[in-house]
Amino acid sequence: MIELDIRLPEQFLNEEIRYGYTITRKMKEVWAVELDLLNKLLEVCKKHNISVFASGGTMLGAVRHKGFIPWDDDIDMMMFREDYEKLCLLAPLEFRYPYFFQTEYSDPGSLRGHAQLRNTKTTGILKSEFNEKYKFNQGIFLDIFPLDNVDGNAVLRKKQAKRINYWKRRAYFWAKLTTRYHEENELTLKTIVKKALVKVSCNTIKKKCLEERAYQRFEKECQKYNKEKTSLVSTLSLDACEEQFYKYRSDYSELIEIPFEFMTIPIGKNYDHALRVRYGNYKEIVKGSSCHGGVIFDTQKPYNEYLK
């Protein structure tokens, strides 16, 4: 495993069984890299008075397991949009190699809709994307989601979600047509047509290429209600259509620190309500799986070794 800034407890990397689930040394090494990323993120946020807190399965793991859910393989954090934008501005100065703060603007092509803090010396490639040979950084990552306001009217919410998903799909469509984001190893009729289409399209619109414009429209739709006072917020860039992911702002107005593995992590003080809204009876343990659908992890080799 690569050298990390964080100091690991002596027995942390040992294989162990939690709730009947075996956590291998290999996964423990992945967790260690992710905890190092978390430690760096928390350090930067504390330095600049940025509020950041656990999201989704990470919050559930912190409350129920005092660490990772045994079958989980990542860390999810979130923050309100104003703090997110502040962090994006500070990131180039605060995150140095091997840390890399990835957004669509710092590293075009990922089109995640949110930021990811990555370790460039490692590999964390989604299996569903492996054959695409994307050029963007694909080291082991930590997700950082912006929280945007959601209107209280269900009809308006659905309309906003529809527009968000439309523009995100358009951004993906145009990105797929260009080699800016991935390698074209063969010169075929298909690739020639793709390149010609992109060239004509980008020449027609003089300001910016179509995928950049579509992505900016997507972000604009996510922030449509951010100047209004709303009780609901959500990670719209990821879950625009999913009502169960909507959150109450008041659940995160105050934060507390609770144990997470050998560290502590900030969560909303009203975590019980937040978790019940999201999961129902969250105290009941039901074995799940990673939402990523499989990741190629390597804590010893950088991602670009896999893309050759």
Secondary structure, 3 states (H helix, E strand, C coil): CCCCCCCCCCCCCCCEEECCEEECHHHHHHHHHHHHHHHHHHHHHHHCCCCCEECHHHHHHHHHHCCCCCCCCCCEEEEEHHHHHHHHHHHHHHCCCCEEEECCCCCCCCCCCCEEEEECCCEEEEHHHHHHCECCCCCEEEEEEEEEEECCCHHHHHHHHHHHHHHHHHHHHHHHCCCCCECCCCCCHHHHHHHHHHHHHHHHCCCCCHHHHHHHHHHHHHCCCCCCCCCEEECHHHHCCCHHHCEEHHHHCCEEEEEECCEEEEEECCHHHHHHHHHCCCCCCCCCCCCCCCEEEECCCCHHHCCC
